[in-house]
Amino acid sequence: MIRNVGLLVAAVCAHAMMPMPVRVAPGTGRMAIDNGFQIVVSGVSDARLEAAAARAMARLSRQTGIPFLGAKGSAALRVECAAKGSEYPTLGEDESYTLDVTANGAVVKAATASGGMHGIETFLQLVGPGAGGFQAAAVHIEDRPRFAWRGLMLDSGRHWMPVAVVKRNLDAMAAVKLNVFHWHLSEDQGFRVESKRYPKLHELGSDGLYYTQAEVREIVAYARDRGIRVVPEFDIPGHTQSWLAAYPELATNPGTYQIGRTWGVYEPVMDPSKEWTYEFLDGFFAEMTALFPDPYWHIGGDEVRDTQWRASAHVQAWVKEHNLKDSHAIQAYFNQRVQKLLQKHGKILIGWDEVLHPDLPQDIVVQSWRGAKSLAEAASKGYRGILSSGYYLDHLEPARQHYAVDPLGGDAAKLTPEQQARILGGEACMWSEYVTSETVDSRIWPRAAAIAERYWSPADVTDVNSMYDRMEAVSRVLEWTGVQHRANYQPMLDRMAGGRPAEPLRVLADAVEGVGLGPRARAQRYTSLVPMNRLPDAARPESESVRAMELAAAKVAADPKGSAAESAMLRRAFAKWSENDARFVEMAGENPLLVELKPLSKDLAALGNAGLVLLDYLEKGAALPAGFTGNWDQELRRLARPEVEVMVAGARPVKVLLEAAKK
Ligand code: ACM
């Protein structure tokens, strides 16, 4: 058996294998995909599997250009499930499958429909063009997830995410075997679900941007059909200004409230001392729990400001009466009441790590976002938990950083096996302060695919270069499932260019990377009304072309005279940067969207010139001229900080060459 992931993928995989299966044993020969190819569901009949097979056929047809006519004698993919399984995916269900591909055909065997669907997705990753036509290499695969809870959280509260955005992301989730869609549905800036019982919630709390109950049911069914559970989050008692805009009676402080327009943590908070609050929530849960079949119900519970509780005479009188020792105890009281209501409505409470408190029963689930420590603490105290700290996609950190975070790493590594078993998995989080429906996919994908591998694949699948090679391939493949993380890039640049050819802007954009929530918030005051239409919105979290240059620069640095191909590639790229500035300035003219980028373009040109000089000196083996090193050390330090809310990623390959040339 081949242990090296890179070799394995090269042996069997047409373009992308992610997440990496538990066991991959290449066989001999290949299965031809021709116009007689079909996917046959055998064994138990299952509507979800039949639908998954039909979708896979449609995807393959588009990908290969083959009209599948059902001609006789062709190889087929047979999917056999041992049992029907539940209609709705359940936490901890058997998702394992085996996949055997031979020249005569392929077979997926699974215990449940979810496993069957995972097998189909893996098969799709094997198919690609080869000599004689489309084909899948012979292979034997055994696969099962490492963690049962593999989630993606999407914030529909801060920026509205239309139904189509949710659906296309569910398709991409299924492609990389993520199985929990955590749907953040209410925020200070928006309450996003139609309520028939409390209609002011969506009427006054959403700017008209909300999901009807029919749409919620449609999305839940769409996810279920792809083996994905939907866990809704209605964040309480903080993060509730949109609720208070509709029902100010819920607030600790009397007054009138407006939907939030700015980012940050708000002070208004629900009144935990009023019985009416719990009566309202009881009615709310009665209505909303009927929309979501999942047994888990997320109450948020994060970042509760206690300013109003401490300043309120009636809350303080109530605190004394109930002998509550601090604000955390107030929140725990509130959570206990909420937990009992949810239990009555058949739901298990899950909340952000602030909900952790000894007064809460042990069946609740804790989602750690402030640090992995709280996850280990929860598990050691008998609670189940999931990890999100380290998986915040909105920070726009490189995939390798998320990939290095393991739900069972850090303090969790020191837990007993019994305690570790309480760690159910993890969730990547996409908060939406700085994304719109146009840009959100590019902040989720492809990095969420690397995180999905962390949740699915064995703990020892950690080779970062292999991950990047496969993630870049899977990134292209994911577009075929409908997400638009790559597709929206060029049109955004074209729009910024105001109808002029955008090529010089494209050169600049390819060499920079977007920055996360922190640097954007520090750069200027954003509100929900700001259109996210500038370079920092179009720029990708990670530049593929710069990564290729970094790899080439590392080769040149190690062996300047023996890396001719890499040197030539770098020279072309540096020359392009160098020559781009004059074209960019001409194109930018007085365009306000581009004028702000002129210094950036100058920096890129200077980097290109420096790169060319460094290549010359490295190839000659000569010492750098006096002044050059000091000057560029300083420049690279400056360029390590954000500029116009992007990072000049192009500085990285230059730094590699500079360090090599110093020696
Ligand atoms: C959170 O990021 N406030 C859960």
Boltz pocket constraint, residues with backbone or C-beta under 6 A from the ligand:
constraints:
  - pocket:
      binder: B
      contacts: [[A, 302], [A, 303], [A, 352], [A, 369]]
      max_distance: 6.0
